[in-house]
Amino acid sequence: MVKDRQVKRLWRFLGRGKTLVSASASANMDEKTARRYRQLQRLPSEVVADHTWRTRPDPFAEVWPEVHEQLEATPGLQAKTLFAWLQRQHAGKFQAGQLRTFQRRVKSWRATAGPAKEVFFSQVHEPGRLGASDFTHMTSLGVTIAGQPFEHLVYHFVLTYSNWESATICFSESFESLSEGLQNALWELGGSPARHRTDRLSAAVNNLSDRKEFTARYESLLAHYGLEMEKINARQAHENGDVEQSHRRFKEEVDQALLLRGSREFANRQEYARFLRESIEQRNAGRRDRLAQESKVLRALPAGRQESCRRMHVRVDSGSLIRVKRNVYSVNSRLIGEWVEVRIYAEHLEVWYGQKEVERLPRLVGRQKHHINYRHIIDWLVRKPGAFESYRYRDELFPTSRFRMAYDALQESMASRASQQYVQILHLAARESETAVDEALRVLLAQERPVTFEAVEEAVRRGQAIAPATEVHVEMTDLASFDELLIEEVFTDMEVCDGGQRREGDADGVLARVALAGVPGAVRAVGSAGAAGNAVV
């Protein structure tokens, strides 16, 4: 088949005055073909006919009206689904190898006669006009901290013009997480854009349980920084495409960085936070020029941050418990009956009484959960040990697995006094040291000795050194045993089986070789052999 470059070569030689025979030979072309393209003055690609005919019969011509009816009624049906439906409707007529042909036929119909597709309109972003944010789950990356899976989210903020971004670790889509993440981003940036875009924030609203309160707090936060509110339509995530796309790329880059690191394990949360910060800084490094343009038009920040916490007043009930956002927390029993102020932050709660912080508790994620500290109630529980057995939050009163094992051992050995004994052990842990009591329980359980309050108290008060659970004792090897092995080898070598006779002089030679190896016992043996002369035969 003649190529365009051959015809161009032909024309070039003809233009130089060469004959048709010479020019066609130089273009590696038949003379008759060369004459044709000389007359046409068009390239082969310009005269080729469009391929509009089929080379084989259409196997779906008979059933296409049925397929067309299905596609008209339900345009979302996939070609693979329709092909399986055809195989059921016309058993034995269509083979699996015809699927690709059918998919091309359906694809052609969608492009020429199918419904119109959604159009996405590229936007022109202006410096300093818009910042977008959203939450994204990071659990799929498989990060572990101290050997435990670290299930978390990231609040992700992006400037739509420069694509500068910021990330803050959080554990729920709460208003407190949003407030902390947004303020972290703005203060790191050193200014604020004109508008802030988010999704509908339904998760954050549901966590707060009061839409009006959430709206008021969110509007107050934006007003503090002079930001205008902008929300996308419900179930239209593409409208917040800048941050959605950044989610994917950010997580891909973090995943690659973890692969380069060679481990997804971190010693603590601070180490992981530094790792994320380094990843963000690396991504922002290539955006400095556009960020410089944007920084010139950002609005100035206020004098200080707005408080991220939510305040509420609750009363401590008779069980020394408070209920905050449908979760239960224990506080010191001294506060029973008193009203306290609870300041709810993204990851912890502060309990204030009389303008003084009296407790700091980890914030529970979710609802209908509880956090009970045995130290808050043990003083009264030790006076009422009978209440322990049926206590609603009894499982929270086992600080470690050994405390639970100790209680089970007490149930087996003295069921009637198990609660009393265990509560006394728990009281000892609160008064003395939970670690010391835990170690004492480990030794008692490992040695299969009876677990009693008296035995635990004695071990703690004596402060005896407790051997680590993984301690291994290795006895020292007696080097004299190697001397015996070497001497035995020497006399074995001296015995040369030659008609039952032993060859003279072998003893000195073998012992001398052993002596050269630096074995003290062998040196002594050499001396003895030398003194005996050739007595050994």
C-alpha positions, 0 to 999 in steps of 0.5 A, spaced: 500 500 500 502 506 497 504 511 503 503 519 503 511 519 504 512 515 498 507 520 494 511 526 496 517 523 495 515 522 488 513 529 487 519 532 489 523 528 484 518 530 479 519 537 481 527 536 480 526 535 472 527 527 473 523 522 468 517 518 471 521 512 471 527 515 475 522 518 480 518 512 481 524 508 482 526 513 487 520 513 491 520 505 491 513 505 487 510 502 481 511 506 474 503 505 473 501 507 480 506 513 480 503 516 473 496 515 477 498 520 483 502 525 478 495 526 475 491 526 481 495 531 485 492 528 491 495 524 497 493 516 498 490 519 505 486 524 501 483 519 496 481 513 501 474 511 501 470 511 508 469 504 511 461 505 511 459 498 510 459 491 514 464 486 513 460 481 516 452 480 518 450 484 524 448 478 529 444 483 533 440 485 528 434 481 529 433 482 537 436 490 536 428 492 537 428 489 543 434 492 546 432 499 543 426 498 547 429 497 554 434 502 553 429 507 551 425 505 558 431 505 562 437 508 559 442 507 565 442 499 564 449 497 562 451 493 556 453 487 560 446 486 563 443 487 557 447 482 554 445 477 559 438 478 559 438 477 551 442 470 553 436 468 557 431 471 552 434 467 546 437 461 549 443 458 545 443 464 540 449 468 543 455 466 546 460 469 551 465 472 546 460 476 542 459 481 549 464 486 546 461 486 539 454 488 543 458 493 548 460 497 542 453 497 539 450 499 545 456 505 546 454 507 539 447 508 540 448 512 546 453 516 543 448 517 537 441 516 539 442 516 547 440 521 552 444 527 553 449 527 558 451 532 564 455 537 562 461 540 567 462 547 566 470 549 568 470 555 572 475 561 572 477 562 579 480 569 582 485 570 587 483 570 594 475 569 592 474 562 595 476 557 599 473 550 600 473 545 605 470 538 606 472 532 611 475 525 608 476 518 611 483 516 612 482 509 615 483 506 608 490 507 608 491 502 614 495 507 618 497 504 625 499 507 632 503 503 637 500 497 633 493 499 633 489 501 627 488 509 627 481 510 625 480 517 623 478 523 618 482 529 616 478 536 615 481 538 608 481 546 606 483 548 599 484 555 596 481 554 589 485 559 585 492 557 588 490 550 590 494 551 597 491 546 602 491 544 609 489 538 613 487 537 620 486 530 624 479 529 627 475 523 629 468 526 627 464 531 622 462 535 628 462 543 628 468 543 633 472 539 628 470 544 623 471 550 627 478 547 629 480 545 622 478 551 618 481 556 624 488 552 623 488 553 616 486 560 616 492 562 621 497 557 617 495 561 611 495 568 614 489 571 612 482 569 609 479 569 602 472 572 601 468 566 601 468 559 604 464 553 600 462 547 604 457 541 602 450 541 606 454 539 612 448 534 614 453 530 618 455 535 623 448 538 623 446 531 625 451 530 630 449 537 634 442 535 633 439 542 633 439 545 626 438 552 628 444 552 633 448 549 628 447 554 623 447 560 629 454 557 631 457 556 624 454 563 622 458 566 628 464 563 626 464 565 619 462 572 621 468 572 626 473 572 619 469 576 615 467 570 610 461 569 606 457 562 606 457 558 600 454 551 600 453 546 594 446 543 592 444 536 596 447 530 593 451 534 588 459 533 590 462 535 584 460 542 585 465 542 591 470 539 586 476 542 587 476 539 594 473 533 592 479 532 587 484 534 592 482 529 597 483 523 592 490 526 590 492 528 597 490 520 599 494 518 593 500 522 595 500 520 602 499 512 600 505 513 596 509 516 601 507 511 606 510 506 601 516 509 600 517 510 608 516 502 608 511 502 614 505 504 616 506 504 623 507 510 628 510 510 635 504 516 637 499 520 634 504 526 634 509 522 629 503 521 624 501 528 625 508 530 623 508 525 617 502 528 614 504 535 615 511 534 611 506 531 606 502 537 605 508 542 605 511 538 599 504 539 596 504 546 597 511 547 595 509 547 588 504 553 589 508 558 591 507 563 585 500 563 585 499 563 593 504 569 593 498 572 588 493 570 592 496 572 599 496 579 596 488 580 596 487 575 602 483 579 608 486 580 614 485 576 620 482 578 627 485 579 633 485 572 635 481 565 634 474 564 636 473 559 641 472 552 638 468 549 644 461 548 645 459 550 652 453 547 656 451 546 663 449 539 666 447 536 673 451 531 676 447 525 678 447 520 684 451 515 680 457 521 679 455 521 672 454 527 667 450 526 660 453 530 654 451 529 647 447 522 649 454 519 652 455 518 659 461 520 663 463 519 670 466 525 674 468 525 682 463 523 686 464 530 690 460 533 685 454 529 686 448 534 685 452 540 683 451 543 676 457 544 672 459 547 666 462 542 660 466 545 654 466 540 648 472 540 644 473 536 638 477 531 642 476 532 649 471 535 654 473 540 660 469 540 666 469 546 670 466 548 677 466 555 680 471 558 674 476 552 675 477 546 671 476 540 675 476 534 670 479 533 663 475 527 659 476 524 652 470 525 648 467 519 645 465 518 638 458 516 637 452 516 641 450 511 647 457 510 649 460 511 656 467 513 659 467 511 667 473 512 671 473 507 677 477 512 681 471 517 681 467 512 685 471 507 688 471 510 695 463 509 695 464 502 691 468 499 697 463 501 702 458 498 697 461 492 694 455 488 693 453 493 688 459 491 683 456 485 681 450 488 677 453 495 676 451 497 669 458 499 667 461 494 671 466 492 664 469 499 665 471 497 672 477 493 669 483 497 668 487 492 664 485 485 662 489 482 668 484 485 673 479 482 669 483 475 670 483 476 677 476 477 678 474 471 674 480 467 678 476 470 685 469 468 682 472 461 681 476 460 688 471 464 693 464 466 689 461 469 695 467 474 696 469 475 689 466 482 689 468 484 696 475 482 694 476 485 687 473 492 689 478 492 695 484 490 690 481 496 685 481 501 691 488 499 692 490 501 685 487 507 686 490 509 692 497 506 691 499 505 683 495 501 678 501 499 675 504 496 681 497 492 682 497 490 675 504 487 676 503 484 682 497 480 679 501 478 673 506 474 678 500 471 682 497 469 676 503 466 672 505 462 679 498 460 679 498 462 687 491 464 690 489 471 688 487 475 694 487 482 696 492 480 702 496 477 697 496 483 692 497 488 698 503 484 701 506 484 694 505 492 693 507 494 699 514 490 699 515 493 693 519 487 691 522 486 684 518 483 679 521 479 674 519 481 667 514 476 663 519 475 657 526 474 661 530 469 659 535 465 663 541 462 659 546 458 663 554 459 661 557 454 657 563 450 661 569 451 656 573 445 658 568 440 655 571 443 648 578 440 651 575 433 652 572 433 645 579 436 642 583 430 645 578 425 643 579 427 636 586 427 637 587 420 639 582 418 634 586 421 628 592 417 631 589 411 629 591 409 622 588 403 620 593 399 616 593 392 618 591 394 625 598 398 626 598 405 629 603 410 625 608 413 630 609 421 630 602 422 628 600 424 636 605 430 636 603 432 629 596 432 630 596 435 637 601 441 634 596 443 629 590 443 635 595 447 639 596 452 633 588 453 633 589 456 640 586 451 645 589 451 652 587 444 653 590 442 647 597 446 649 597 442 655 596 435 651 602 437 647 606 438 653 604 431 655 605 428 649 612 431 648 615 429 655 613 421 653 617 422 646 614 416 642 611 412 647 605 413 644 605 408 638 
